[in-house]
Amino acid sequence: MTVPVVILCGGQGTRMGDILTKKELTDIGGRPILWHVLRVFSSYGHNRFVLALGHLGEQLRRYFLEYEAMSRDVTLRVAHPDNVDGRVALKYANHPGHDPWEVTLVDTGKTTEKASRISQVGQYLQDSERFFVAYGEAVSDIDLAKLLAFHKAHGRLATITGIQVSFQYGVIEANEKGTVSGFVEKPPLDHWINGGFMIFERSVLDLIDPTRSDVDLEREVLPQLAAQDQLMLYRHTSYWQSMKTLKDARTLQRDWADSEPWKVW
């Protein structure tokens, strides 16, 4: 069963530093990180994407408008007499290596909050009873078939994927006197964080005021769903990595070069 996928990619990416390239277009193994996100979903048969654009959205538009010519072998007939209205005729060869994608690009504002971005793209989801929501810079080897089955089985309105991350420092183990007994390098934290890869029933859109642009997903909508007993957690314990900083980008580049850990296709 194909489920549309809303990709949140409108943020400014301020923690990446003063960069001119859209964060989601950061190169990982020869492809933008966003391409990897789409490939994860595509590998499970979900090939309809709605991108909520904002900051530097024109770069994402350009990427997809040029996608065919930049991803496949192409023959151009320039100044050919059969060209209609002087347009360049293109003939593509080979295959991009994945199922056909339908990508809808929607400008949702430069400073709009996440939930409001989801609300703005709702018009493109009217024929679907549910939809995925993902971040444009987080990849995982998550089993989307199991996630979808989990969501259908519990019958609530929403499911979020929980991730356990590691503490960024090594931890010293010592007694009250200060005697050190050992070290634990970057231990996993007990808490679960929202790793994206969410599933919402269409009625979740009714919880988001369409007249506002500042409805926050994590501080307003998800807590409201939890208070209504309509939110479930799907625990993912294998690979997951987001890209918030340049350090994260280097981690992703290294991980891909070493073992391609989120390659489920």
BELQUI-V872906 format. One record per pair of residues at least 24 apart in sequence whose ideal C-beta (glycine too) atoms are under 6 Angstrom apart, sorted by the first residue. I is the first residue (numbers start at 1). J is the second residue. D is the distance in whole Angstrom. If there is no record, write none. Layout:
BEGIN
i & j & d
I & J & D
I & J & D
END
This chain:
BEGIN
i & j & d
2 & 45 & 6
2 & 46 & 6
3 & 46 & 5
3 & 132 & 6
4 & 48 & 5
4 & 125 & 6
4 & 128 & 5
4 & 131 & 5
5 & 41 & 5
5 & 46 & 5
5 & 49 & 5
5 & 132 & 4
6 & 50 & 5
6 & 118 & 6
6 & 121 & 6
6 & 131 & 6
6 & 133 & 5
7 & 49 & 6
7 & 51 & 5
7 & 134 & 6
7 & 136 & 5
8 & 52 & 5
8 & 114 & 6
8 & 135 & 5
9 & 51 & 6
9 & 136 & 3
10 & 52 & 5
10 & 53 & 6
10 & 54 & 2
10 & 108 & 6
10 & 117 & 6
12 & 55 & 4
15 & 244 & 5
15 & 245 & 5
16 & 246 & 6
17 & 246 & 6
22 & 56 & 4
22 & 59 & 4
23 & 137 & 6
24 & 136 & 4
24 & 137 & 6
26 & 249 & 5
28 & 252 & 5
28 & 253 & 6
28 & 256 & 5
29 & 256 & 4
33 & 137 & 5
33 & 243 & 6
34 & 136 & 5
36 & 139 & 5
37 & 136 & 6
37 & 139 & 6
39 & 265 & 6
40 & 264 & 6
42 & 98 & 5
42 & 99 & 6
43 & 264 & 5
43 & 265 & 4
44 & 144 & 4
44 & 145 & 6
47 & 99 & 5
47 & 101 & 5
48 & 102 & 5
49 & 103 & 5
50 & 104 & 5
50 & 121 & 5
50 & 124 & 5
51 & 105 & 5
52 & 106 & 6
52 & 108 & 5
52 & 117 & 4
52 & 121 & 5
53 & 105 & 6
53 & 107 & 5
54 & 108 & 6
54 & 109 & 6
54 & 110 & 5
55 & 110 & 5
57 & 107 & 6
61 & 105 & 5
64 & 103 & 5
68 & 92 & 6
71 & 96 & 5
72 & 96 & 6
109 & 213 & 6
112 & 213 & 5
113 & 214 & 5
113 & 215 & 6
113 & 216 & 5
114 & 217 & 4
115 & 208 & 5
115 & 215 & 4
115 & 217 & 4
115 & 221 & 5
116 & 212 & 6
116 & 213 & 5
116 & 215 & 5
119 & 208 & 4
119 & 210 & 5
122 & 205 & 5
129 & 202 & 6
130 & 199 & 6
130 & 201 & 5
131 & 200 & 6
132 & 199 & 6
133 & 198 & 4
134 & 196 & 5
134 & 197 & 6
135 & 196 & 4
137 & 242 & 6
137 & 243 & 4
138 & 196 & 5
138 & 242 & 4
139 & 262 & 4
140 & 240 & 4
140 & 262 & 6
141 & 238 & 5
141 & 239 & 5
141 & 262 & 5
141 & 264 & 6
142 & 197 & 6
142 & 236 & 5
147 & 234 & 5
150 & 234 & 5
151 & 199 & 4
154 & 232 & 5
156 & 230 & 5
156 & 232 & 5
157 & 201 & 5
157 & 204 & 5
157 & 230 & 4
158 & 200 & 5
158 & 204 & 6
158 & 225 & 5
158 & 231 & 5
159 & 199 & 5
159 & 232 & 5
159 & 234 & 5
160 & 194 & 5
160 & 198 & 5
161 & 195 & 5
161 & 197 & 4
161 & 234 & 5
161 & 236 & 5
162 & 192 & 4
162 & 233 & 5
162 & 235 & 5
163 & 193 & 5
163 & 195 & 4
163 & 236 & 6
163 & 240 & 5
164 & 188 & 5
164 & 192 & 6
165 & 189 & 6
195 & 240 & 5
END
